[in-house]
Amino acid sequence: RSSDIDSIRTQVRRNKRRTEMSKTLRSKKLETVLLTDAVVSKIDSRRGQDRDSTLLQEAGSRGVVFLVSPAQGTLEPWGTAEFQVTCVNNMCGTYFDTLMCEIGGLPAKPIPVRAGVVGSPLALQLQVYSTSQVVDNRSLNVNWGDLCVCSATQKRKFWVSNTSPFDMRVDWSMHLLGSGGASKKPAMVSLEPVAGGGVSVTIEERGVEVKEGKGPFKLLTRELVVPAGTTKPAEIEFAGSVPKKFMAVVRGKQRIEGAAAGKAKRGNITEAMVGTFHPHAAPPCEPLGGLRLSLVANTIKPSLDTQGLESLKFVCHSCVPLDDTSYSRSAAFTNTNSTTVMFTLETEGPYKILSVRTSYPQPKVQEKVAGADVYVVPPSENVDITVQYRKQVQQGEPEGLTRQVGGSLKIAFLPQSGTRVLPGAEPVCVQDFPMLTTVLYPKISLSQDSVNFENVHPNAPKVMEITLINPTLVDATWQIVDEEHPKPKTPQRRRSSAASGTTRRASATKAPDRAHPAFEIHPTSGVIAGRGIGQPQRQKVTIRFHPKHDLQYKRQYRVRVKKGLGTFFALKGSGSYNEVLESDLALSLS
């Protein structure tokens, strides 16, 4: 019986685009409230949101339409019938209507219908969809990911869709999170009823409000008007000047724009309706849901991973040519950042870059900054750099057996503007990769640094040996040269003394014959290999003393080592025709 129902009250949330609410009616006869049977049957052939949109349009774009199914029927005596009332909506508000139940010629029975629609007629999206495909989404995450510090401004676009029949206005406010700014209200608390009872409590950081044009994030449009049934874009810019993770929240407060906000126009007269939300509804039991954008951007100080390699070390032998492999070293670098890096390369110290090979193909026309090539390495890609040590010209002998020469490979990271380098900008940071070269020098030492032949008869040359020793790891290329020496001393002629039994030498008048030197050395040059892991290598040198005259001879020789440390040795001997000394020696040995 229709008297069993006084009214129908329901609240419909906007988180479902199409919500059906059913109540059981017991009556003799029920007819369509807003739409005719012909219109409903025609629209029923459609599906989903297209059907809902058409129903709302046919109802006059008021934000809601009520349907009853079936719209009419026949009741048997003492019978009952069940009817379903459906609420289709696209705008928040509290709606009232009357369901008229007519039974034959009896007076119509009015049944009040009330529906409260809450939520948000606006939705946020990162891609453009038609309003019929939009799902309810009041929050959106916009992430810039990792960006090189001081890079060009990066823009992100999002869209706001208006699924309602009224123009909507959004006023944006931005708050920077994690900045530590003092605030009397550091947190925001929101309460939301939960179906079935209870309240959901949300607490979030309020942040520091960012004035227009300030801060790393910039919202290009602070006020946005979205016409009914359309989608409008908005943009946010980000530029970070320091390495840091930036977080911000953008909150949007929405309201109905223009004459629809509590006003009705009749002809040339506009009437203000007190207590209305829009011309067809009272305010909803909850305010319009706010829009929220969570912004995250991480500016990093770019670097290349060396895979555990702390420095590039060279060990070079001073005597080998420049094309020897010991003068070149290669290092592999990996971009472990989540963003592409652009950089130039240069060396500090006596080093030269021989080659740069990247796993990512470089542009055909490579950019240059200050005459240096710009290399582009995306995330997880590698670059292999080969560097050569340029040995310096050595003046004289080295001061020791080793010499260390330092330097570095400088990787200068550049600010980016899309896929190119930001024009006119300085490098944002420079990564120094140390390089150290240890130069090893050869050395020759002698088994003895002087040889004394004493008295030698001109017709009986005497032979002695010395040993050259290479105690180093480097091959020693040596040569023996005659150094400048004082003129040979003219010995005194020996005179016999009966008292002492000794002889004295008288002064000699002949000079030594330089065309036929008294000391003959063999060999005078050669190479002694480095010791490696064994004993020092040796080389015997034979010295033959063949005096031409009855004189005293002295010579000093130098052992020169190519690009290494040499040494000196002295030779001394006397020519003598006095055979008594030899006979005395023979008698002393008998």
C-alpha positions in Angstrom: 0.0 0.0 0.0 1.3 3.5 -0.9 0.5 4.7 2.6 3.3 2.4 3.9 6.0 4.9 2.6 6.1 8.5 3.7 9.3 9.4 1.9 12.5 8.1 0.2 15.7 9.5 1.5 19.2 8.5 0.3 22.7 9.9 0.0 24.6 9.0 -3.1 28.5 9.5 -3.1 30.3 10.6 -6.2 33.0 8.1 -6.0 30.8 5.9 -8.2 29.8 7.5 -11.5 26.5 5.6 -11.6 24.8 4.6 -8.4 21.5 2.8 -8.1 19.5 3.0 -5.0 16.4 0.8 -4.7 13.4 0.9 -2.4 10.5 -1.4 -2.3 7.1 0.2 -3.1 3.8 -1.5 -2.6 1.1 0.3 -4.6 -1.7 -0.2 -7.1 -0.2 1.8 -9.9 3.1 3.8 -10.5 3.9 6.1 -13.4 7.0 7.9 -14.7 8.2 10.9 -12.6 10.4 12.9 -14.9 10.9 11.0 -18.2 8.4 9.3 -20.4 8.4 5.6 -21.2 9.3 6.3 -24.8 12.4 8.4 -23.8 13.5 5.8 -21.2 13.1 2.9 -23.6 15.1 4.7 -26.2 17.9 5.5 -23.9 18.0 2.0 -22.4 19.6 0.7 -25.6 22.7 2.6 -24.6 25.2 1.4 -22.0 27.2 2.8 -19.1 28.0 6.5 -18.9 26.7 7.3 -22.3 23.3 6.2 -21.1 23.6 8.2 -17.9 24.7 11.3 -19.7 21.8 11.1 -22.1 19.4 10.6 -19.2 20.8 13.7 -17.5 20.5 15.8 -20.6 16.9 14.7 -21.3 16.1 15.7 -17.7 17.3 19.3 -18.4 20.9 19.1 -17.1 19.9 19.7 -13.6 22.6 17.4 -12.1 20.3 14.5 -11.2 17.5 12.4 -12.6 15.3 9.8 -10.9 14.0 6.7 -12.7 11.5 4.2 -11.6 11.3 0.7 -13.1 8.8 -0.5 -14.1 6.9 2.7 -14.7 3.5 1.0 -14.6 1.9 -2.3 -14.1 -1.2 -4.2 -13.2 -1.9 -5.5 -9.7 -4.0 -8.6 -9.2 -6.5 -8.6 -6.4 -4.7 -8.7 -3.0 -1.4 -8.7 -5.0 1.8 -6.7 -4.5 4.3 -5.3 -6.9 8.0 -4.1 -6.3 9.4 -1.1 -8.1 13.0 0.2 -8.2 13.9 3.9 -8.0 17.3 4.8 -9.5 19.2 8.1 -9.0 21.6 9.1 -11.7 23.7 12.2 -11.0 26.6 14.3 -12.1 26.6 17.1 -9.6 26.8 17.4 -5.9 23.8 18.8 -3.9 20.7 17.8 -2.0 17.9 17.1 -4.4 14.2 16.8 -3.7 11.4 15.4 -5.9 8.0 13.8 -5.5 7.1 10.3 -6.8 3.3 10.4 -7.7 1.6 7.1 -7.4 -1.8 6.9 -9.1 -4.1 4.0 -8.8 -7.0 4.0 -11.2 -9.2 7.0 -10.6 -8.2 7.4 -7.0 -6.4 10.6 -5.9 -2.6 10.4 -6.6 -0.4 9.5 -3.6 2.7 11.8 -3.4 5.9 10.1 -2.1 8.7 12.6 -1.3 12.1 11.6 -2.7 15.3 13.1 -1.3 18.9 12.4 -2.5 22.1 13.9 -1.2 25.0 13.7 -3.6 28.5 14.4 -2.2 32.0 14.2 -3.6 33.6 16.2 -6.4 32.4 17.0 -9.9 36.0 17.7 -10.9 38.6 15.0 -11.5 42.3 15.2 -12.1 44.2 13.2 -14.7 47.6 13.0 -16.3 46.3 12.2 -19.7 43.5 13.7 -21.7 40.2 11.7 -21.7 36.7 12.7 -22.7 34.5 13.6 -19.7 32.5 10.4 -20.3 35.6 8.3 -19.7 36.8 10.1 -16.6 36.8 8.3 -13.3 36.5 10.0 -9.9 40.0 11.1 -9.0 40.6 14.0 -6.7 44.2 13.4 -6.0 47.2 13.0 -8.3 50.9 12.4 -7.9 53.2 14.4 -10.1 56.8 13.2 -10.0 59.7 14.7 -11.9 62.0 11.9 -10.8 65.8 12.7 -10.6 67.0 15.8 -12.3 70.5 17.3 -12.6 70.9 20.2 -10.3 70.6 23.7 -12.0 69.0 22.2 -15.1 66.5 24.1 -17.2 63.0 24.4 -15.9 61.0 21.2 -16.3 57.3 21.4 -16.9 54.6 18.9 -16.1 51.0 19.1 -17.4 47.9 17.8 -15.9 44.2 18.1 -16.8 41.1 19.0 -14.8 37.8 17.4 -16.1 34.4 18.9 -15.2 31.7 16.2 -15.4 29.0 18.5 -14.1 26.5 20.7 -16.0 27.8 23.9 -14.4 31.0 25.8 -14.9 33.4 25.2 -12.0 36.2 27.3 -10.6 39.3 26.0 -8.8 41.5 28.2 -6.6 44.9 26.7 -6.0 47.3 27.1 -3.1 50.7 25.5 -2.8 52.6 24.5 0.4 56.2 23.3 0.5 56.8 20.3 2.7 59.8 19.4 4.8 61.1 23.0 4.8 60.9 23.3 8.6 59.2 26.6 8.6 57.5 27.7 11.7 53.7 27.6 11.7 51.0 27.9 14.3 49.1 25.1 12.6 51.8 22.6 11.4 49.3 19.8 10.6 46.0 19.5 8.8 43.3 17.1 10.1 40.5 15.9 8.0 37.5 13.8 9.1 35.5 11.6 6.7 32.6 9.4 7.7 32.9 5.7 6.9 30.1 3.6 5.5 28.7 1.5 8.2 29.7 3.8 11.0 32.9 5.5 12.2 35.1 8.3 11.0 38.3 8.2 9.0 40.9 10.6 10.3 43.7 11.9 8.0 46.6 14.0 9.4 49.1 15.5 7.0 51.8 18.2 7.2 50.5 21.6 6.3 53.8 22.9 5.0 54.9 26.4 4.3 52.8 28.4 1.9 54.6 29.3 -1.3 53.8 32.7 -2.7 53.2 33.1 -6.4 56.5 33.1 -8.3 58.5 31.8 -5.4 60.0 28.5 -4.5 61.2 25.6 -6.7 57.6 24.7 -7.9 55.5 27.2 -9.8 51.9 26.8 -10.6 51.4 28.7 -13.8 47.6 29.1 -13.3 46.5 30.0 -9.8 42.8 30.2 -10.8 41.2 27.9 -13.2 37.7 27.9 -14.7 36.6 24.7 -16.2 33.4 25.0 -18.4 30.7 22.4 -18.0 31.5 19.0 -19.6 35.0 20.0 -20.7 38.6 19.3 -19.7 41.2 22.1 -19.2 45.0 21.7 -18.8 47.2 23.3 -16.2 51.0 23.3 -15.9 53.5 23.2 -13.0 57.2 24.2 -13.4 60.1 23.0 -11.4 63.7 24.2 -11.2 66.1 23.2 -8.4 69.3 24.9 -7.7 70.6 22.7 -4.9 70.8 18.9 -4.5 67.8 18.0 -2.5 64.5 16.1 -2.6 61.7 18.7 -2.9 58.1 17.9 -1.9 55.1 20.1 -2.1 51.3 19.8 -2.1 48.9 21.8 -4.2 45.4 22.0 -2.8 42.5 23.1 -5.0 39.3 24.5 -3.6 36.4 24.2 -6.0 33.1 26.1 -6.3 30.4 26.8 -8.9 31.3 29.7 -11.2 29.0 32.5 -12.3 25.2 32.7 -12.3 24.8 29.0 -11.4 26.1 29.7 -7.9 22.8 30.3 -6.0 21.2 32.4 -8.8 18.4 31.7 -11.3 17.7 33.8 -14.4 14.2 34.4 -15.6 14.2 36.4 -18.8 16.1 39.6 -18.1 15.8 39.2 -14.3 18.3 37.3 -12.2 16.9 36.1 -8.9 19.0 35.3 -5.9 17.9 32.1 -4.1 18.9 32.1 -0.5 20.1 28.8 0.9 20.6 27.1 -2.5 23.7 25.4 -3.8 22.8 25.7 -7.5 19.4 26.4 -9.1 18.3 22.8 -8.8 19.6 21.7 -5.5 20.3 22.7 -1.9 23.8 22.5 -0.5 25.1 18.9 0.1 25.6 17.6 3.6 29.3 17.7 3.0 31.4 20.4 1.3 32.7 19.8 -2.2 35.7 17.5 -2.1 39.1 19.3 -2.4 41.6 18.6 -5.2 45.1 17.6 -4.2 48.4 17.3 -6.2 51.4 15.7 -4.5 54.6 17.1 -6.1 58.0 15.4 -5.8 61.2 16.3 -7.5 64.7 15.1 -6.6 67.6 17.3 -7.8 70.9 15.4 -7.7 74.5 16.1 -8.0 75.3 13.9 -11.0 78.2 11.5 -10.9 79.4 8.4 -12.7 80.0 5.2 -10.9 83.6 3.8 -11.2 82.6 0.2 -10.1 84.9 0.4 -7.1 87.9 1.8 -8.9 89.2 4.6 -6.7 92.0 5.9 -9.0 93.8 5.1 -12.3 97.3 4.0 -11.6 100.2 3.7 -14.1 103.5 2.0 -13.6 105.9 3.0 -16.4 109.5 2.3 -17.2 111.5 5.3 -18.2 113.3 3.7 -21.0 110.4 2.2 -23.0 108.8 4.2 -25.9 105.6 6.2 -25.6 103.6 3.6 -27.5 104.2 1.0 -24.9 101.0 -0.4 -23.3 102.2 0.6 -19.8 101.6 4.3 -20.7 97.8 3.7 -21.3 95.0 2.8 -19.0 91.3 2.4 -19.4 88.4 2.9 -17.0 84.7 2.1 -17.3 82.1 4.5 -15.8 78.4 3.7 -15.4 75.5 6.2 -15.1 73.7 4.9 -12.0 71.4 7.9 -11.9 67.8 7.7 -13.0 68.3 10.6 -15.4 70.5 11.2 -18.5 73.8 13.0 -17.8 75.7 15.3 -20.2 79.4 16.0 -19.6 82.7 17.0 -21.0 86.1 15.5 -20.3 89.5 17.0 -19.7 92.7 16.0 -17.9 94.9 17.7 -15.4 98.6 17.0 -15.4 100.7 15.2 -18.1 97.9 13.0 -19.4 96.0 12.8 -22.6 92.6 11.3 -23.5 93.1 8.8 -26.2 89.6 7.5 -26.8 86.1 7.7 -25.4 83.6 4.9 -26.2 80.0 4.9 -25.0 77.5 2.1 -25.0 74.9 4.6 -26.1 75.2 6.0 -29.7 76.1 9.6 -29.7 74.5 12.2 -32.0 75.9 12.5 -35.4 76.6 16.2 -34.8 78.1 16.3 -31.4 77.7 19.4 -29.3 80.8 21.3 -28.0 81.3 23.4 -25.0 84.4 25.5 -24.9 85.9 23.4 -27.6 85.3 20.1 -25.8 82.9 17.4 -27.0 79.7 16.8 -25.0 78.9 13.2 -24.2 75.4 12.0 -23.5 74.9 8.9 -21.3 71.4 7.7 -20.4 70.7 5.8 -17.2 72.4 2.3 -16.9 74.6 3.1 -19.9 78.5 3.0 -19.8 81.4 5.0 -21.0 84.9 3.7 -21.4 87.7 6.2 -21.3 91.3 5.5 -22.3 94.0 7.9 -20.9 97.7 8.0 -21.8 100.5 9.3 -19.6 102.7 11.7 -21.4 106.2 11.3 -20.1 108.1 14.5 -19.6 111.5 15.4 -21.0 114.2 14.5 -18.5 117.0 16.8 -17.9 120.1 15.0 -16.5 119.9 12.0 -14.3 116.9 11.4 -12.0 117.1 12.0 -8.3 116.0 8.6 -7.4 114.8 5.2 -8.6 111.2 6.2 -8.7 109.1 9.3 -9.3 105.4 9.8 -8.9 103.4 12.1 -11.1 99.8 12.9 -10.1 96.9 14.2 -12.1 93.2 13.8 -12.6 90.4 13.1 -15.1 87.8 15.9 -14.8 84.2 15.0 -15.7 82.3 18.3 -15.9 78.5 17.8 -15.8 76.5 20.3 -17.7 72.9 21.6 -17.0 70.4 20.3 -19.4 67.5 21.7 -21.4 65.6 18.8 -22.7 67.9 16.7 -24.9 70.5 19.5 -25.2 72.9 21.5 -23.1 71.5 24.6 -21.5 73.1 27.4 -23.6 75.6 29.6 -21.8 75.5 27.8 -18.5 78.5 26.8 -16.4 79.1 23.2 -15.3 76.9 22.3 -12.3 79.7 20.1 -10.8 83.0 18.5 -11.6 83.9 14.9 -10.7 87.6 14.4 -10.2 89.0 11.0 -10.9 92.5 10.7 -9.5 95.4 9.4 -11.6 98.9 8.5 -10.4 101.9 7.4 -12.4 104.9 5.8 -10.9 108.0 6.1 -13.1 110.7 3.5 -12.5 114.3 4.3 -13.5 117.1 1.8 -14.1 120.4 1.9 -12.1 123.8 0.3 -12.6 126.1 -0.5 -9.7 129.6 -1.9 -9.8 131.3 -4.8 -8.0 134.1 -2.4 -7.3 134.6 1.3 -7.9 138.3 1.3 -8.6 140.9 -1.0 -10.2 144.6 -0.8 -9.5 146.9 -2.7 -11.9 150.0 -1.5 -10.0 153.3 -2.1 -12.0 152.9 -3.6 -15.5 155.7 -4.3 -18.0 155.0 -2.6 -21.4 155.5 -5.9 -23.1 153.3 -7.9 -20.7 149.7 -6.4 -20.6 147.6 -7.2 -17.7 143.8 -8.1 -17.7 141.3 -7.6 -14.9 137.5 -7.7 -14.7 134.7 -5.7 -13.0 131.0 -6.6 -12.9 128.1 -4.3 -13.7 124.9 -5.1 -11.7 121.3 -4.0 -12.4 119.4 -4.2 -9.1 116.2 -2.6 -10.5 113.1 -3.9 -12.4 113.9 -1.8 -15.4 116.1 -2.8 -18.3 119.3 -0.7 -18.2 120.9 0.5 -21.4 124.4 1.4 -20.4 127.6 2.9 -22.0 131.1 3.4 -20.6 132.7 6.7 -21.5 136.0 8.2 -20.7 135.6 11.2 -18.5 137.9 14.2 -18.4 140.9 13.4 -16.3 144.1 15.1 -15.2 147.2 14.7 -17.3 149.2 11.6 -16.4 151.8 12.3 -13.7 155.4 12.0 -14.8 157.0 9.5 -12.4 160.4 10.1 -11.0 163.3 7.9 -12.2 164.3 5.4 -9.6 167.8 5.7 -8.3 169.5 2.9 -6.4 170.6 3.6 -2.9 173.3 1.3 -1.6 172.4 2.1 2.0 168.7 1.4 1.8 168.7 -1.2 -1.0 165.9 0.7 -2.8 165.7 2.4 -6.1 164.3 5.8 -7.2 162.6 6.6 -10.5 163.9 9.4 -12.6 161.6 11.8 -14.3 160.2 10.5 -17.6 160.1 12.7 -20.6 157.7 10.9 -22.9 154.0 11.7 -22.9 151.4 8.9 -23.2 150.3 7.9 -26.7 146.7 8.9 -27.0 146.1 7.0 -30.2 146.8 3.8 -28.3 145.2 4.2 -24.9 146.7 2.2 -22.0 143.3 0.9 -20.8 141.2 -1.1 -23.2 137.6 -1.9 -22.0 135.3 -4.5 -23.6 132.4 -4.3 -24.0 131.8 -0.6 -23.7 127.9 -0.7 -24.0 125.0 -3.1 -23.7 121.7 -3.8 -22.1 121.2 -5.5 -18.7 117.7 -6.8 -18.2 115.7 -5.9 -15.1 115.7 -8.3 -12.3 112.0 -9.3 -12.4 111.3 -11.6 -9.5 114.7 -13.2 -9.6 118.2 -12.1 -8.7 119.8 -8.9 -10.1 121.2 -9.4 -13.6 125.0 -8.9 -14.2 127.4 -8.1 -16.9 131.2 -8.7 -16.8 133.5 -6.1 -18.3 137.1 -6.9 -19.2 139.8 -4.2 -18.7 143.2 -4.7 -20.4 146.1 -2.5 -19.2 148.8 -2.1 -21.8 151.2 0.7 -20.9 153.4 2.1 -23.7 155.9 3.9 -21.5 157.5 3.9 -18.1 154.8 6.1 -16.7 152.0 6.2 -14.1 148.4 6.1 -15.6 145.2 7.2 -14.1 141.8 7.3 -15.8 138.2 7.8 -14.6 135.3 6.3 -16.5 131.6 6.9 -16.3 128.9 4.3 -16.7 126.0 6.2 -18.3 122.5 4.7 -18.1 119.9 5.8 -20.5 117.2 7.6 -18.5 118.5 6.2 -15.3 121.2 6.4 -12.7 124.8 5.7 -13.6 128.1 5.5 -11.7 131.9 6.0 -11.9 134.9 3.9 -11.6 138.7 4.7 -11.6 141.6 2.8 -13.2 145.2 3.2 -12.1 148.4 1.5 -13.1 152.1 2.1 -13.8 154.3 1.1 -16.7 157.7 -0.3 -15.5 160.7 -1.7 -17.3 162.3 -2.7 -14.0 162.3 -6.5 -14.0 163.8 -6.8 -10.5 160.4 -6.3 -9.1 159.1 -9.3 -11.0 162.0 -11.5 -9.9 161.5 -10.3 -6.4 157.9 -11.2 -6.7 158.8 -14.7 -8.0 161.2 -15.2 -5.2 158.7 -14.2 -2.6 156.2 -16.6 -4.0 158.6 -19.6 -4.1 
